[in-house]
Structure formats: structure tokens, C-alpha cells
């Protein structure tokens, strides 16, 4: 369903302004290649923050506080 909406949106853009639609079609693989390292960095930062949270909450958990 998401792909269909994306395709219909692209067709509407193609009707309204075809140069931008062609440019979007050409640049889409480049955007995907740039987003891969950023998502890996995001996963790493999320894991580091989860580790920090676990370390900071450890004394309270050992004393019996329920989270």
C-alpha cells in the first residue's frame, strides 16, 4: 500500500512538474546510499544510550525499586 501511494504521488508530481519528478527518480538511489550509514550511526547511538541508562538505573534496581 505504501508503494502504491508513493507511485501515485510520483505520477501526480510527473503531471505537475516533470523535471522535478525525473530528478527525484534519478536522485532516489543516492539518497538511499546516504541514509544507510546514518541509520547505522543511529543504531549505535541508541545502543550506547541504552547502555548508559542501564548503568545509571542499576543501583536502584539492586535496591528493589520497580521500573
Phi and psi in degrees as a GROMACS rama.xvg file:
@    title "Ramachandran Plot"
@    xaxis  label "Phi"
@    yaxis  label "Psi"
@TYPE xy
-65.3659  -39.5525  UNK-2
-65.8711  -36.9538  UNK-3
-65.763  -43.1714  UNK-4
-64.4604  -38.9282  UNK-5
-63.7685  -42.3211  UNK-6
-65.5252  -43.5544  UNK-7
-64.6293  -40.6575  UNK-8
-62.1024  -39.8176  UNK-9
-66.3704  -38.8522  UNK-10
-64.0431  -39.4045  UNK-11
-63.9551  -42.5667  UNK-12
-63.271  -36.7099  UNK-13
-63.3113  -38.7516  UNK-14
-71.5685  -40.3669  UNK-15
-76.6004  -44.6547  UNK-16
-150.809  92.0626  UNK-17
-67.2649  -31.3445  UNK-18
-64.14  -39.1469  UNK-19
-67.4828  -36.8671  UNK-20
-65.2611  -41.7166  UNK-21
-66.8357  -41.3408  UNK-22
-61.7805  -41.8764  UNK-23
-63.8482  -38.5851  UNK-24
-66.6275  -36.7285  UNK-25
-75.7764  -38.4693  UNK-26
-83.4605  -11.9188  UNK-27
-58.3777  -43.8753  UNK-28
-62.6187  -34.8005  UNK-29
-64.9964  -40.0522  UNK-30
-63.4625  -40.6967  UNK-31
-65.0697  -39.9585  UNK-32
-65.708  -35.2293  UNK-33
-73.1811  -33.28  UNK-34
-75.7758  -20.6264  UNK-35
-63.6108  -51.368  UNK-36
-64.3642  -33.3689  UNK-37
-66.5143  -37.0106  UNK-38
-69.6159  -35.4578  UNK-39
-65.0495  -41.4226  UNK-40
-63.0339  -40.6854  UNK-41
-62.8232  -39.7218  UNK-42
-65.0084  -41.5095  UNK-43
-64.5157  -43.0194  UNK-44
-65.7137  -40.7655  UNK-45
-62.5947  -40.1813  UNK-46
-66.4341  -40.531  UNK-47
-65.0549  -40.4071  UNK-48
-68.4516  -36.1607  UNK-49
-65.2564  -39.3483  UNK-50
-64.0883  -43.3365  UNK-51
-62.6374  -41.2802  UNK-52
-63.2054  -43.242  UNK-53
-64.0704  -39.003  UNK-54
-67.4278  -41.1321  UNK-55
-71.1137  -32.3448  UNK-56
-87.9317  -6.04468  UNK-57
-59.8173  -45.3933  UNK-58
-60.2797  -39.786  UNK-59
-66.4081  -37.8226  UNK-60
-68.8692  -36.0195  UNK-61
-68.5488  -30.3426  UNK-62
-83.6151  -3.21424  UNK-63
101.107  10.3602  UNK-64
-73.3343  135.053  UNK-65
-93.3404  131.95  UNK-66
